[in-house]
Amino acid sequence: MSDRVVTIIGDGQMGLVMADAFQRGGASVRVWGPFADELDHLARTRTTSRLEGMTVDPAIEIVADSAEALSGADLLVNAIPTQFIRGVWQGLGPGIAGVPIVSVAKGVENETLLRPTEILGSVIREQDRSPGGLCVLSGPTIATELAAHLPAAMVAASDIPDVAIMVQSWLDVSWLRIYTNTDLVGVELAGATKNVIALAAGMVDGLGAGDNAKSAVLARGLSEITALGEAMGARAETFFGVAGVGDLATTCFSPHGRNRTCGEAIGGGMTLQAFLDSTGSVIEGVATTRSIVALADRHEVEMPITRAIHAILFDGLGPREAIEKLMRRDPKAESIGG
């Protein structure tokens, strides 16, 4: 048995592909999730409807008791969707304190406008305890491709470099290349905002507006999320790396991307609620759109594409009308970021 113990909190797509990668990288891996019936099915069948075609290695423990899952862990992995992190982690108790945590969630909490690592840190501090180091692991990572061990690159970012280096070294598998970065804000914000732009790209697909329009959405979307990042203290170059434009391009063009698929359905005439009712997956970009517009207001960043998506999702603006409004904006010189 390995002397490295990794506990995955969350048994969805990213939780399971991370469990597979850490286990094949040499760690002893446990998986815990908040829904007992889903854990039981996973333990019995080693499969999940959330990730068809993947069989969970017998060496990976599926643990129903959270205290048992946390006991003796050297690293915790947050794979809970952003809007649910606080509730799930508050229920885990003091066993989370003092252990390094790496988060693979992408989003911004609606009520507080905190990023996933900020939520985790606040939950631990609520217990009058200190985090053991917080890290984000992000990049262009379609889960079905990771499950098939297709090559991918990710970025481990932490303001404690040793934590990022540990995550990098523990994910020493042939299909993953992990880069380290100290721009925790930029990497985490890039992962959140790209889902909003992916909704826009999907709407372009649903409308049949063409590849020229879609590429323009990607390029100008990158510009406005870079502007927000700079206003929040992130480094501009982060948004032009693996966790920035790399993740953005994959999410905007891959047929497997949930946010792009949601946008395509809306562009094709389906209502947001009808799409959400038809899928069993969390569409992180929907809730994140609210948070990003609030952050743009706080930091006085324009973000026209993001604001258009917000109007489509929540204010009844039609996708075609939104494109027309964007195209009629006053002429200006091209700029990237703030």
C-alpha positions in Angstrom: 0.0 0.0 0.0 1.2 3.5 -0.8 2.2 5.8 2.0 0.3 8.6 0.1 -3.4 8.8 0.8 -5.6 10.9 -1.4 -9.3 11.4 -0.6 -11.6 12.6 -3.3 -14.7 14.6 -2.1 -17.2 14.2 -4.9 -18.0 11.2 -7.0 -19.0 13.0 -10.3 -17.0 13.0 -13.5 -14.0 15.0 -12.4 -13.9 13.3 -9.0 -13.6 9.9 -10.7 -11.1 10.8 -13.3 -8.9 12.4 -10.6 -9.3 9.3 -8.5 -8.0 7.3 -11.4 -5.1 9.6 -12.1 -3.9 9.8 -8.5 -4.3 6.1 -8.0 -2.2 5.3 -11.1 0.3 7.9 -10.0 1.0 5.8 -7.0 -1.4 7.0 -4.2 -3.9 5.1 -2.2 -7.2 6.7 -3.2 -10.6 6.9 -1.5 -13.8 8.4 -2.9 -16.6 9.9 -0.9 -19.7 11.7 -2.1 -22.7 13.3 -0.5 -25.3 10.9 -1.9 -25.4 7.5 -0.2 -27.4 5.7 -2.9 -25.0 6.8 -5.7 -22.0 5.7 -3.6 -23.6 2.4 -3.0 -24.2 1.9 -6.8 -20.6 3.0 -7.5 -19.2 0.6 -4.9 -21.3 -2.4 -6.2 -20.9 -1.9 -10.0 -17.7 0.3 -10.2 -19.6 2.3 -12.9 -21.6 5.5 -13.0 -24.2 6.9 -15.4 -22.3 10.2 -15.1 -19.3 8.8 -17.0 -20.3 6.1 -19.4 -17.6 3.6 -20.4 -15.4 4.1 -17.3 -14.9 1.3 -14.8 -13.5 2.4 -11.5 -10.3 0.4 -10.6 -10.9 -2.1 -7.7 -8.0 -0.5 -5.9 -9.9 2.7 -5.4 -11.9 2.6 -2.2 -15.5 3.9 -2.3 -16.2 5.0 1.3 -19.6 5.8 2.6 -18.5 7.3 5.9 -17.0 10.7 5.6 -14.9 10.5 8.8 -13.4 7.2 7.6 -12.7 8.8 4.2 -10.8 11.7 5.8 -8.9 9.7 8.3 -5.2 9.8 7.6 -5.5 11.6 4.3 -2.4 13.4 3.0 -4.3 15.3 0.3 -8.0 16.2 -0.2 -9.5 16.8 -3.6 -12.6 19.0 -3.9 -14.7 17.7 -6.8 -18.0 19.2 -5.6 -19.6 21.8 -7.9 -19.0 25.3 -6.8 -22.5 26.3 -5.6 -22.6 23.2 -3.3 -19.1 23.3 -1.9 -19.9 25.2 1.3 -22.8 23.0 2.3 -21.0 19.7 1.7 -17.7 20.7 3.3 -19.3 22.2 6.3 -20.7 18.8 7.0 -17.3 17.1 6.9 -16.2 18.4 10.3 -12.8 19.1 11.7 -11.0 16.3 9.7 -10.5 18.7 6.8 -8.3 21.1 8.8 -4.5 21.1 8.3 -4.6 18.9 5.2 -3.7 20.3 1.8 -6.7 20.7 -0.5 -6.7 20.8 -4.3 -9.9 21.9 -6.0 -11.0 20.9 -9.5 -14.3 22.9 -9.3 -14.8 25.8 -11.7 -17.1 28.7 -10.7 -17.8 31.5 -8.3 -20.2 31.3 -5.4 -23.3 33.4 -6.0 -23.9 34.6 -2.5 -20.4 35.6 -1.6 -18.6 35.9 -5.0 -15.9 33.7 -3.6 -13.8 31.3 -5.8 -13.7 27.5 -4.8 -10.5 27.7 -2.8 -11.8 30.8 -1.0 -14.9 28.9 0.0 -12.9 26.0 1.3 -10.6 28.3 3.2 -13.6 30.1 4.8 -15.3 26.8 5.8 -12.1 25.7 7.6 -11.6 29.1 9.3 -15.3 28.9 10.5 -14.1 26.0 12.6 -11.3 28.2 14.1 -8.8 26.0 12.3 -6.2 26.7 9.6 -6.1 25.3 6.0 -3.2 23.0 5.2 -2.6 24.8 1.9 -5.0 25.5 -1.0 -4.5 24.7 -4.6 -6.5 24.8 -7.8 -6.0 22.2 -10.6 -7.5 23.4 -13.9 -7.1 23.2 -17.6 -8.8 21.8 -20.8 -10.0 18.5 -19.3 -13.0 16.9 -20.9 -13.7 14.1 -18.4 -14.5 11.4 -21.0 -11.1 12.0 -22.6 -9.3 11.8 -19.3 -11.1 8.6 -18.5 -9.8 7.2 -21.8 -6.2 8.4 -20.9 -6.0 10.7 -23.8 -3.2 13.3 -23.4 -4.0 16.5 -21.6 -2.3 19.4 -19.8 -3.4 21.0 -16.5 -2.1 23.8 -14.2 -1.7 23.4 -10.5 -1.8 26.8 -8.9 -1.2 27.8 -5.3 0.2 30.7 -3.4 2.1 28.1 -1.5 4.4 26.7 -4.2 5.2 23.5 -2.4 1.5 22.5 -2.5 1.4 22.9 -6.3 4.6 21.0 -6.7 3.2 18.1 -4.6 0.1 17.9 -6.7 2.3 17.9 -9.8 4.5 15.1 -8.6 1.6 13.0 -7.4 0.0 13.1 -10.8 2.9 11.5 -12.6 1.0 9.6 -15.2 1.6 9.3 -18.9 -1.5 11.1 -20.1 -1.2 14.2 -17.9 1.3 17.0 -18.0 1.0 19.2 -15.0 2.4 22.8 -14.9 2.7 24.8 -11.7 1.8 28.4 -11.3 1.6 30.9 -8.4 -1.3 32.9 -9.9 -4.1 31.2 -7.9 -6.6 34.0 -8.6 -6.0 33.9 -12.4 -6.1 30.2 -12.9 -9.2 29.8 -10.8 -11.0 32.8 -12.4 -10.1 31.5 -15.9 -11.8 28.2 -15.1 -14.9 30.0 -14.0 -15.3 32.5 -16.7 -14.6 30.2 -19.6 -17.9 28.4 -18.9 -19.8 31.7 -19.5 -18.1 32.2 -22.8 -18.8 28.6 -23.7 -22.5 29.3 -23.2 -22.1 32.1 -25.8 -20.2 29.8 -28.2 -22.9 27.2 -27.9 -25.6 29.8 -28.7 -23.7 30.7 -31.8 -23.8 27.0 -32.8 -27.5 26.8 -32.0 -28.3 29.8 -34.1 -26.2 28.5 -37.0 -24.3 31.8 -37.0 -21.1 30.3 -38.3 -17.5 29.7 -37.3 -16.4 33.3 -37.9 -18.9 34.4 -35.2 -17.8 31.7 -32.9 -14.2 32.5 -33.1 -15.0 36.2 -32.5 -16.8 35.2 -29.4 -13.8 33.2 -28.2 -11.3 36.0 -28.9 -13.4 38.9 -27.5 -14.5 36.7 -24.6 -10.9 36.1 -23.8 -10.3 39.8 -23.8 -13.1 40.6 -21.3 -12.3 37.8 -18.9 -8.6 38.9 -19.0 -9.8 42.5 -18.1 -11.7 41.1 -15.1 -8.8 39.0 -14.0 -6.4 42.0 -14.1 -8.9 44.1 -12.1 -8.9 41.3 -9.5 -5.2 41.1 -9.2 -4.5 38.2 -11.6 -1.7 38.2 -14.2 -2.8 38.8 -17.8 -0.4 36.0 -19.1 -2.3 33.4 -17.1 -5.3 33.8 -19.4 -3.2 33.1 -22.4 -1.9 29.8 -21.1 -3.2 26.3 -20.6 -5.7 27.2 -17.9 -6.9 30.3 -19.8 -7.2 30.1 -23.6 -6.5 26.4 -23.6 -9.5 25.6 -21.4 -11.6 28.2 -23.2 -11.0 26.8 -26.6 -11.8 23.2 -25.5 -15.0 24.2 -23.8 -16.2 26.4 -26.7 -15.5 23.8 -29.4 -15.9 20.3 -27.8 -19.2 18.6 -28.4 -18.8 17.0 -24.9 -18.7 20.4 -23.1 -21.9 20.7 -21.0 -21.9 24.5 -21.0 -21.5 24.7 -24.8 -24.2 22.1 -25.2 -26.5 24.1 -23.0 -25.9 27.2 -25.0 -26.5 25.4 -28.3 -29.9 24.2 -27.0 -30.9 27.7 -26.0 -29.7 29.1 -29.3 -31.8 26.4 -31.0 -34.9 27.6 -29.2 -35.0 25.6 -26.0 -35.6 27.4 -22.7 -33.0 27.3 -20.1 -35.3 25.6 -17.6 -36.3 22.9 -20.2 -32.6 22.1 -20.8 -31.8 22.0 -17.1 -34.8 19.6 -16.6 -33.5 17.4 -19.4 -30.0 16.9 -18.0 -28.7 15.2 -14.9 -25.6 17.4 -14.9 -24.7 20.6 -13.2 -24.2 23.4 -15.8 -21.7 25.5 -13.8 -21.7 28.4 -16.3 -25.4 29.3 -15.6 -24.9 30.1 -11.9 -21.4 31.5 -12.6 -22.8 34.1 -15.1 -24.7 35.8 -12.2 -21.5 35.9 -10.1 -19.3 37.2 -13.0 -21.6 40.0 -13.8 -21.7 41.0 -10.1 -17.8 40.9 -10.0 -17.8 43.0 -13.2 -20.0 45.6 -11.5 -17.8 45.5 -8.4 -14.6 46.1 -10.4 -16.2 48.3 -13.0 -15.3 46.1 -16.0 -17.5 46.3 -19.1 -17.7 42.6 -20.2 -20.3 42.9 -23.0 -20.5 39.2 -24.0 -20.9 38.1 -20.4 -23.6 40.7 -19.8 -25.4 39.6 -23.0 -25.4 36.0 -21.7 -26.8 37.1 -18.4 -29.6 39.0 -20.2 -30.4 35.9 -22.3 -30.4 33.5 -19.3 -32.2 35.6 -16.8 -33.9 38.6 -18.5 -35.6 37.1 -21.5 -33.4 38.6 -24.2 -33.3 36.4 -27.4 -29.9 35.0 -28.5 -30.3 36.5 -32.0 -31.2 39.9 -30.6 -28.2 39.7 -28.3 -25.9 39.1 -31.2 -27.4 42.1 -33.1 -26.9 44.3 -30.1 -23.3 43.2 -29.7 -22.6 43.9 -33.4 -24.1 47.4 -33.2 -21.9 48.5 -30.3 -19.9 51.7 -31.0 -16.7 51.1 -33.1 -13.5 51.0 -31.1 -9.8 49.9 -31.4 -9.1 46.3 -30.4 -7.6 45.8 -27.0 -6.9 42.8 -24.9 -7.6 42.9 -21.2 -7.8 46.1 -19.2 
